[in-house]
């Protein structure tokens, strides 16, 4: 049996403090394929942790039966530092309270750190080139000086991810249908993941603008490939952010369903020698993230939604009314907020009091929006 719990102690940045990071490994250490799973990088997003809570016993049973054909590394709650970010009974798990940085932003651009290290070492063997690039990144990580606790956590997580062939980062939205973020070159290769997850949308972008975790490895291999066109350099990892509905959706019934989907995906890939279950219905084909409108409030007020998740809407259709909270008609006047595109409602905000500029919904369309093309695509 290879199923094992590990603990890494992250020494704190203030006297007498430390934080424990717990993680599991399962499957043969010499397996040809390695899988990295993590949840709750945004520490206030728990549906992914619930899914892994239900997946872990399945992996333990499969390991005991000798069915694991890949090595799995699982971080059920990958950001214990964020779990401690409480203030006035409110969990601020999305941002580092010391720096204000979003935990899923500003992950490093790895290629500049390894560009010189791989010169002269690439060959005509794609697998060997991937191994060379991975070894260079791991050497760079090992050579980093000890920094803050969050920096050490990031390096530890990256070291696991860069060695993996499949890297899945489990998140959730505010109030949302299931969806995936991934890089366009990884589709349609990850369509089977979208199918097993049962998503409403797969949104693709080479660079969403924020240095998100799921973009680190595709960006590394893409830049290496562009810099060395004479050598075959495939994308060395299938990476994706899996958005498991909304923040309030941490329930056993949903967690079991999501764990079954993950198990079915891995089994269908031959990474677990077990029955994957019934083949799922085909999920929608991917669309560019630039075709998704992030609808924002142009004034502060109280939202009254006119649409539900999944509703089809047309450009110019009212999505919600904004109730005024100041001015001559305060708490009486209301005016509509209009969709800027044709599509369907993927997500809404749970908190109905909004400030000027606050994102209130995502509407997934098919056509790239001029206001989104080439811009910063994230809500932050």
C-alpha positions in Angstrom: 0.0 0.0 0.0 1.3 3.5 -0.9 -1.5 5.7 0.5 0.2 8.0 2.9 -0.4 11.3 4.8 2.4 13.8 4.9 2.9 17.0 7.0 5.0 19.9 6.1 5.7 22.6 8.8 5.8 26.1 7.5 7.7 28.3 10.0 5.8 31.5 10.5 6.9 35.0 9.9 6.4 36.1 13.4 7.9 34.7 16.6 6.6 31.4 17.8 4.3 30.7 14.9 4.1 27.8 12.4 1.5 26.3 10.2 1.0 22.7 9.1 0.4 21.7 5.5 -1.2 18.3 5.2 -1.0 16.3 1.9 -1.4 12.8 0.6 0.4 10.6 -1.9 -1.0 7.4 -3.4 0.0 5.0 -6.2 3.4 3.7 -7.3 6.3 6.1 -7.0 7.7 4.9 -10.4 4.4 5.3 -12.2 4.7 6.7 -15.7 2.0 9.4 -15.0 1.8 11.7 -12.1 -1.3 13.6 -11.0 -1.3 16.7 -8.8 -4.7 17.7 -7.1 -5.2 20.7 -4.9 -8.2 22.5 -3.4 -8.8 25.7 -1.5 -5.9 27.8 -2.8 -8.5 30.5 -2.1 -8.9 29.3 1.4 -12.5 30.4 1.7 -13.6 28.1 -1.2 -14.5 24.8 0.3 -16.4 22.7 -2.3 -13.2 21.4 -3.8 -12.0 20.3 -0.3 -15.4 18.5 0.1 -14.9 16.7 -3.2 -11.4 15.6 -2.2 -12.7 14.5 1.2 -14.9 12.0 -0.7 -12.2 11.2 -3.3 -9.5 10.2 -0.8 -11.2 7.1 0.5 -11.8 6.0 -3.1 -8.1 6.4 -3.8 -7.2 4.5 -0.6 -9.4 1.6 -1.5 -8.1 1.6 -5.1 -4.5 1.6 -3.7 -5.2 -1.3 -1.4 -6.6 -3.2 -4.4 -3.5 -2.5 -6.5 -5.6 -0.5 -9.0 -3.7 2.8 -9.0 -1.6 3.1 -12.2 -0.5 6.7 -11.6 1.1 8.4 -8.6 -1.3 10.9 -7.0 -0.3 13.9 -4.9 -3.3 15.5 -3.2 -3.5 18.7 -1.2 -7.1 18.8 0.2 -6.6 22.3 1.6 -3.5 23.7 -0.1 -3.4 27.0 1.7 -3.5 26.6 5.5 -2.0 30.1 5.8 -5.2 31.5 4.3 -7.4 29.4 6.7 -6.1 31.6 9.5 -7.1 34.9 7.9 -10.0 35.8 10.0 -11.1 39.3 10.9 -14.2 40.4 12.8 -15.8 37.0 12.2 -15.2 37.2 8.4 -12.9 34.8 6.6 -10.6 36.6 4.2 -9.4 33.5 2.5 -8.9 34.9 -1.0 -6.2 37.4 -0.2 -3.0 37.4 1.8 -3.8 39.9 4.6 -0.2 41.0 4.9 0.3 42.0 1.2 -3.3 42.2 -0.1 -2.2 39.8 -3.0 -4.8 37.4 -4.3 -3.5 33.8 -3.5 -4.2 32.8 -7.1 -2.4 35.7 -8.7 1.3 36.6 -9.4 2.5 33.0 -9.6 5.9 33.1 -11.2 6.7 33.1 -14.9 9.1 30.2 -14.8 10.6 30.3 -18.2 13.0 33.2 -17.6 14.4 31.4 -14.6 15.3 28.3 -16.6 16.0 29.6 -20.1 19.7 29.5 -19.8 19.7 26.2 -17.9 18.1 24.3 -20.8 20.3 25.7 -23.6 22.2 23.0 -25.4 20.3 20.2 -23.5 17.2 19.9 -25.8 17.0 17.0 -28.3 14.7 15.5 -30.9 12.9 13.5 -28.1 9.8 15.3 -26.8 9.7 13.3 -23.6 13.3 14.0 -22.9 12.8 17.7 -23.5 10.0 17.8 -21.0 12.2 16.0 -18.4 14.9 18.5 -19.0 12.6 21.5 -18.5 11.1 19.9 -15.4 14.6 19.2 -13.9 15.6 22.8 -14.6 12.5 24.2 -12.8 13.0 21.9 -9.8 16.7 22.9 -9.6 15.6 26.6 -9.6 13.1 25.9 -6.9 15.6 24.1 -4.7 18.0 27.0 -5.1 15.7 29.6 -3.8 16.5 31.2 -0.5 14.0 30.8 2.3 11.5 33.6 2.2 8.1 34.3 3.8 5.8 31.5 4.7 3.6 32.1 1.7 6.6 32.1 -0.6 7.8 28.8 0.8 4.3 27.4 0.5 4.1 28.4 -3.2 7.5 26.8 -4.0 6.5 23.6 -2.3 3.3 23.4 -4.3 5.0 24.3 -7.5 7.6 21.6 -7.0 4.9 19.0 -6.8 3.0 20.5 -9.8 5.9 20.8 -12.2 6.6 17.1 -11.8 3.0 16.1 -12.7 1.4 15.3 -16.0 -2.1 16.3 -14.9 -2.6 19.3 -12.5 -6.1 20.2 -11.3 -6.7 23.2 -9.1 -10.2 23.0 -7.4 -12.0 26.3 -6.8 -15.5 27.7 -6.7 -17.2 30.9 -7.7 -19.6 33.0 -5.7 -23.0 31.6 -6.8 -22.3 29.6 -10.0 -22.7 26.7 -12.3 -19.8 24.3 -12.6 -17.1 25.4 -15.1 -13.5 25.0 -16.1 -10.7 27.5 -16.9 -7.8 26.1 -19.0 -5.4 27.0 -21.8 -6.6 26.8 -25.4 -3.9 24.4 -26.5 -5.2 21.8 -23.9 -8.5 21.5 -25.7 -10.1 19.3 -26.9 -7.7 17.1 -25.0 -9.4 17.9 -21.7 -12.9 17.6 -23.1 -13.2 14.3 -21.3 -12.6 16.1 -18.0 -15.3 18.6 -18.8 -17.7 15.7 -19.6 -16.9 13.8 -16.4 -17.3 17.0 -14.4 -20.5 17.9 -16.1 -19.6 21.6 -16.6 -21.8 24.3 -18.1 -18.8 25.9 -19.8 -15.1 25.5 -20.4 -13.4 28.9 -20.7 -10.0 29.2 -22.4 -7.2 31.8 -22.3 -3.5 31.8 -22.9 -3.0 34.6 -20.5 -5.9 35.9 -18.3 -3.6 38.6 -17.0 -3.2 37.7 -13.4 -0.6 35.0 -13.3 -3.0 32.3 -12.1 -1.7 28.9 -10.9 -3.3 26.9 -13.8 -1.5 29.1 -16.4 2.1 28.6 -15.0 3.0 25.4 -16.7 1.3 25.9 -20.1 3.1 29.3 -20.2 6.4 27.7 -19.3 6.1 25.1 -22.2 4.7 27.6 -24.6 7.6 30.0 -24.1 10.1 27.2 -24.3 8.5 26.0 -27.6 8.6 29.5 -29.1 12.2 30.0 -28.0 13.4 26.6 -29.4 11.3 25.9 -32.6 13.9 23.5 -33.8 13.1 21.1 -30.9 9.8 19.3 -30.2 8.4 20.6 -26.9 4.9 19.5 -26.2 2.8 21.0 -23.3 4.2 18.9 -20.5 1.1 19.1 -18.2 -2.6 19.2 -18.6 -3.7 21.9 -16.2 -7.0 23.4 -15.4 -8.9 25.3 -12.7 -12.1 23.4 -11.8 -14.9 25.7 -10.5 -17.2 23.6 -8.4 -20.3 25.8 -8.2 -20.5 28.4 -5.5 -19.1 29.1 -2.1 -22.2 27.8 -0.2 -22.2 24.5 -2.1 -20.1 22.4 0.3 -22.5 19.5 0.9 -21.9 15.7 1.1 -24.3 15.0 -1.8 -22.4 17.4 -4.1 -19.0 16.3 -2.8 -19.8 12.6 -3.5 -21.0 13.5 -7.0 -17.8 15.6 -7.7 -15.6 12.8 -6.3 -17.3 10.3 -8.5 -16.7 12.5 -11.5 -13.0 12.8 -10.8 -12.7 9.1 -10.1 -14.5 8.4 -13.4 -12.2 10.7 -15.3 -9.0 9.1 -13.9 -10.4 5.6 -14.5 -11.4 6.4 -18.0 -7.9 7.5 -18.7 -6.5 4.2 -17.4 -4.9 5.8 -14.4 -7.1 3.7 -12.0 -7.8 0.1 -13.1 -11.5 0.3 -12.1 -14.9 0.7 -13.7 -15.3 4.5 -14.4 -19.1 4.2 -14.3 -21.6 5.4 -16.9 -20.2 7.5 -19.7 -21.3 11.1 -19.0 -23.1 13.3 -21.4 -21.0 15.6 -23.5 -20.3 19.0 -22.0 -20.3 22.1 -24.2 -17.3 22.8 -26.4 -14.8 25.4 -25.1 -15.2 29.1 -25.7 -12.7 31.9 -25.3 -12.8 33.5 -21.9 -12.8 36.8 -23.8 -16.3 36.0 -25.0 -17.5 36.0 -21.4 -18.8 39.3 -20.1 -18.0 40.2 -16.5 -21.0 42.4 -15.8 -20.3 45.2 -13.3 -22.4 47.7 -11.4 -21.9 51.3 -12.4 -23.1 52.7 -9.1 -23.5 51.4 -5.5 -26.8 49.9 -4.6 -28.8 46.8 -3.7 -29.2 44.1 -6.4 -32.5 42.5 -7.3 -31.8 39.8 -9.8 -34.2 39.2 -12.7 -32.4 36.0 -13.9 -31.4 32.6 -12.6 -28.2 30.7 -13.2 -28.3 29.0 -16.6 -30.8 31.4 -18.0 -30.3 32.4 -21.7 -30.2 36.1 -22.1 -29.9 38.6 -25.0 -27.8 41.7 -25.4 -29.7 44.6 -23.8 -31.8 42.3 -21.6 -32.1 43.4 -17.9 -30.1 41.0 -15.7 -30.9 42.8 -12.4 -32.3 46.0 -11.0 -30.0 48.3 -8.9 -31.9 49.8 -6.0 -30.6 53.3 -5.1 -29.2 53.7 -1.6 -28.6 57.4 -1.7 -29.9 60.5 -3.6 -33.3 62.1 -3.9 -35.1 58.7 -4.4 -33.0 56.7 -2.1 -34.4 53.2 -1.4 -37.3 53.9 -3.8 -35.7 54.3 -7.2 -34.4 51.3 -9.2 -33.0 50.9 -12.7 -32.0 47.9 -14.7 -28.5 46.6 -15.4 -28.3 45.3 -18.9 -26.5 42.4 -20.5 -23.8 43.4 -23.0 -23.9 40.2 -24.9 -26.0 37.2 -25.9 -25.3 34.1 -23.8 -26.2 32.4 -20.5 -25.8 33.3 -16.9 -22.9 31.4 -15.4 -22.5 33.1 -12.1 -23.9 35.8 -9.8 -22.8 37.4 -6.6 -24.2 36.2 -3.2 -23.9 39.6 -1.5 -26.6 41.8 -3.0 -25.1 45.1 -1.7 -22.6 46.2 -4.4 -20.2 49.0 -4.8 -19.4 50.9 -7.9 -17.4 48.7 -10.3 -18.2 45.5 -8.5 -18.7 42.4 -10.6 -22.2 41.1 -10.4 -22.4 38.3 -13.0 -20.6 36.4 -15.7 -22.5 35.9 -19.0 -21.0 33.3 -21.3 -21.3 34.2 -24.9 -19.7 32.8 -28.1 -18.2 35.9 -29.7 -15.1 37.6 -28.4 -16.1 41.0 -26.9 -14.1 44.0 -28.0 -14.0 45.3 -24.5 -12.4 42.0 -23.3 -10.0 41.2 -26.1 -6.4 41.4 -24.9 -7.4 42.9 -21.6 -7.3 41.7 -18.0 -9.9 39.0 -17.9 -10.2 38.3 -14.1 -12.5 39.7 -11.5 -9.8 39.7 -8.8 
